Amino acid sequence: MDPDRDEPIQRSAQGPIPVPPEQRARNLALAAVAGQVGCSTVVLIFLALFAGLWLDAQFGVKGPFTIILLLLSIPVSLFLVLRMALGAVRAIQPPAAEAENGSKAVRVKED
């Protein structure tokens, strides 16, 4: 960052380009979503692992519950990642019609 400015500077061939605060906020929000997605995936896999190990110990078997729960955690994790990513995109990016004129778009049905 430039010590005389509050906003970060991007470099280009023509010189520094200031990043608008709105873009910086979006970038930080996307980074937060990436961190949240990664952490939730790891937590879900560890929960499946420990639950499977516990069930295996309770029933006196070696492996089937752990393997089943780990395999079931894969589609659940993908579903959660997709939901979080789509929710974040929806929250970060305003609808195109509202961004253009600041009001809600009205569709007219033509016959």
LINGI-V724666 format. One record per helix or strand of 2 or more residues. SS is the DSSP state (hx for helix, st for strand). FROM is the first residue (numbers start at 1). TO is the last residue. If there is no record, write none. Layout:
SS:FROM:TO  SS:FROM:TO
This chain:
st:9:12  st:15:18  hx:21:59  hx:64:92  hx:96:101
